[in-house]
């Protein structure tokens, strides 16, 4: 059920600036106007690519990030996970035209603070920002939570088949790291990382890194992975 703001005249309380990551200029303009109308941001900045957004986060930290899932340099949840790895505790609201229950569930499981279907009315954005400003998670009206893939004991059984090195690599994938970054962190060849990632996906029975992260998050595996001191 979506949360509502009882007083529509009250702006959501944010003390800093907001970052909008979307490659559609007209939507960025409309969203910038909406954000300044419904919340007390000191300003709104925009980025049309994920890499540009990540560069902006190096120098300054926003109070909120609004992210489209499909960008020229990334698509799906990979952008969200990389953004969360950089932005850390900054809440990220996903705004997307793909508003199926499964997509919303996946975004929330991957760390989004809320999900707003694209082209929602201003009142929906007001509700979403007020909810996130209170430290709560926003789900849009009509959303019905769907069970994630690989849940329960079966996920734990599959995760238990990973070697210590594979478990460590999965943890780094959960942090949004790319293969070359993982290779550097673990002092191994990038080809070795790719081989481990392939093995991880095979053992977990998934087809993508994003699905592997969802399995790990469901099993609360990322917070308690074993050491990577074993086989390389």
ABEGO torsion letter per residue (X at the ends): XBBBBABAABBBBBABBBBBBBABAAAAAAAAAAAAAABABAEBBBBABAAAAAAAAAABBBABBBBBABBAABBEAAAAAAAAAAAEABBBBBBBABABAAAAAAAAAAGBABBBBBGBBAAAAAAAAAAAAAGBBBBBBGBBBBBBBGBEAAAAAAAAABBAAAAAAAAAAAAGBBAAAAAAAAGBBAAAAAAAAAAAAAAAGBABAAAAAAAAAAAGAAAABBBAABBX
